[in-house]
Amino acid sequence: PMMRHFPAYDVLKVMMRGKGTAPAWWEPAGGISGYVRAMLDELGGVDLRVSTPVEEIRREGASLVVSAGDTSERYDRVVVATASGPAATLLQGVEGAGELAEACAAFHSFPTTIAIHRDEEWMPESRGDWSAINVRIEGETVWMTEWAGQRQNRPVFRTWLPEGRPRPQDILHEQSFEHLVVSPATPALQRLIAEHQGDGGIYLAGMYVTDVDTHNSAVGSAVAVASHLAPGSPNLVRLADHGGKVEMWRAWGAAGSPDQGEAPSSSTKTARS
């Protein structure tokens, strides 16, 4: 039922290419985790703490206090780079962040399970019909299978598993999680976030913050926040020099959606959660 309200813009932007053997998008070397490792390798002067979930953000005077386990630390700025649900929970009651918390809480998610597998039965019967994105309909059941091995012409697939259908054979990995629901209200919520970025020293980053729900949007939202906090960052300059769409991402961060606005900027000590 939720697909009846799914914006055509998002569908068309993701599915406009991909039929046959031509790749629908570029893939980073080493897979999706490759660009994450590359960014981590570039971090300097950063105290990176893994497996340390933030439990609370609160205001004390002019500072924001971030608590994780038995540790609490003060910051001038906090970047919440999580899904919208955890962001709403962390920002609830934080003085000065009411509008951002409200916007995050207005997003919704749905439980889903994705399987990485080698079962060709989940693809179109004719290999000539295989595409990067394949949507199957059986009665009232609809599901999507991505041809993850398209670039290498290998039978490796990623399927959003429908309820009531036998699971694929030869599963390599399976993961259940909460996925963002994109709706006609999404652009308005993104504009609300853009309007209030930096309120109370709080910034938001994530794929729900700008444009469609993709990794590109998540990275773009981070670029927009970096442009607020450190507009002269060497990495931002280098990204622009290498053809990165820095100005476009800055504009998205300022407007919440494509082709609108320009971003302001500011800087100070910052925490990321």
N, C-alpha and C positions, 0 to 999 in steps of 0.2 A: 504493500500500500504506500510506503514512503516514497517509492520511485515515481508515483504520480505527481509528486511535488518537487522532484529533483530538478534543479535549474538546467535548462538546455545548454546554457553557456558552458557549464562545467563538463557536461557530457561531450560536447563538440570539441572542446579544447583538448581533452585527453584522447578522444577516439578519432580525430580528424585524419590520422595517418595510421599505417601499420598493417595493411592487408598484404598478404604474400610474403616474400622473403626480404623486402626492404625494411630495415629497422625503424621502429616508430620514434625512438628517442636514443640519445647517447647514453651509454653505460660507463661508469667510472671503472678504471682498471682495478681488479680485485673485488668487484661487486659493490653493493651499496655501502658495506662497511668500509670500503676502501677510502672514500672521501672523508669519512669520520676519522679514520686513522690519520689521514693526511692533515686534517685540521688540528688534531691533537698534537701531532709532531711539530706544528708551527707555534704552539702555545709557549710563550716565554714569560717568566715572572708570575706564573699562575699556580695557585695551590689547588690542585685537582684531587677531589676526594670521591672515589667511587664507592658504591654500596653504602651510601650515607644519606638516607632519605631525610629531607627537611620536614619537620613536624609542625613548625609554627613560624609565622612571620608576624611581628607586632611592632608597634611604634612606642619608643621611649624618648620623649623630648624631640630633638631634631633627627634622631637616628632611627634606623630600622634594625630590629633585632631578629636574627635568623637562628632558630634552634634546631639542632639535629642531635638526638640522643642526649648525652649529658653536656653537650657543648652549645653555648650561645655566644654569638658574635655580633658586633655592631657594624652597620654599613650606612653609607650615604645614599646609595642607590641599590636596588635589587631588580634583577632580570629574572622573571619567572618563565622558564622555557620548558613547559610541560604541556600535556593535553589540557583542554579547556576545563574539564571536570576537576582535576587536582588543583588547577590554578584558582578556580572559584572557591574551593575549600580553604586554600592557603590564605586567600585575600579577604575572606569573610571577617568583617569586624576591624580590618586594618584601617586606621584613620587616614583619610585622604585618598583611599583607593576604592571608594564605594561604587563609582561608575564602572571601573574596570571589573570589579567582582560581579556586579550585576550583569555585565555583558558576557562574561565567562559562563555564568550560571544559566544564561539563556540558550547556550548551545546544548545540543542533545547528542547522545551516542547510542549505539546498539551493539549487543554482544555478537561476535562472529568468530569463526574459526577458519584459518587458512592452512592449506596443506601444500607443501612442495613435494612433487611426485613425478613419476615417469610413465603414468598410465595414459596411453593414447586414446582410450575409450572416452576420455573427458574432452576430447577435441573433435572438431567436425570430421565426419566420416571420410571425406575426400581431403587428402593432404593439400591439394591445391587451394582449398578454402581456409587453410590455417592462417590466422592473423596474429598480430601481437596481442590483441584483445578479442576474445571469443565469448559471445553471450549465447547461452542455450536456454530454450524454453521447453518445458515438458508439462503440459496442463497448466496448473497454477504455480508451478515451481520454476524459478528463474535463477540462474547462477552464471558466474563469470570465471573463465580460465584464461590466464595470461601465459603466453608462450615465452617463458623465461629463458629458454635456450635458443631463441630465434637467431641471434647473431652468430652463434656457433653451429646452427642447424642441428641442434641436439634435442632429443625428446625429454626436456625438463620443463615442468609446468607448475604454475601457482594457481590453485583453485580456491575460491570462496565456497566452502562446503555448504550445500543446501541441506535443510533438515529432511529426514526421511529417505534419503538416497544412500545406497551402499557407498562406503568410503573408497577412494581410489586404491589401486594396488601399488606396491613399491613406493610407499611414502618415505621421503627423506627427512622431512621435518614437519611438525604440526604445531600451530600456535593459536591460542584463543586470546582475545582481547576485546576492548571496547573501541569501536570505530566511530569517528565523527559522522553525524548526520548533516548533510548539506541541504539547505532549504532556501526558499525565496527570502527568508529573513536574514540569511547569512551576510549579504553585502551591507545591510544596515548595521548589523552588529560589528562588522569590521570597521565601518566608518566611526562608530561610537568608540571603539578601542583606539583608533588613530587619533581621535579628538582628545582622548584623555591619557595617551601615552606620557609617562613621566609624572602623572599626578601622584603626589605623596612620595615621589622617588621610586615609583614602581613602573617597570616596563614589562611588556608581554612579548614573547616570541613563540612561534609554532606555526604549523601548517593551517591552523584555523584562523590565524590573524590576518593574512592577506590572500587575495585571489582564490584559486582552486586548491583543494586539499591534496597537495603533492609535496615531495621533498624539495622541489624548486621553490615553492612558496615558503616552506619552513626556513630555508637558507636565506631567501629574500627578506623575510621578516627579521632575521638576525642582522642582516646587513643594514636594514633600516634603523634598528636599535643602536648598532655600532655607530651609525652616522649621527645619532643624537648624542651619544656619550663620548665618542672620540673621533670627530670628523676628520682629524688629521692623521688617523692611524695609518702606518706604513702598509699594513695588509689591505686596507681599503684602496689606497693609492695603487698598490700592485695589482689588485683585482681589476681595477679600472683599466690599467695599462695593458692587461692581458685580454681585454675585450669583454670583461664582466659587465653585466647590466646594472651597474651600481646606481646610476641616476634613476633608472626605472624602478628599482627596488626602493630607493629613497622616496620616490613619489608615491609608490604603493603604501609605504609605511606612514606617509603623511595623510593619505586619503582613504586607506583601507581597501581600495580596489583600483584596477588599472586606469591609467590615463587621467589621473586627478592629482593636483596639488604638488607642493614642494615641501621638503622636510626641514623643520628647525633643528638646532643642535645644541648640546650642552655636554658637560663632563664632570666626573668625580669618581670616588672609590665605589666599586660595584661588586655585588655578589650575584652569582647565578645559581638558580635552583631548578 
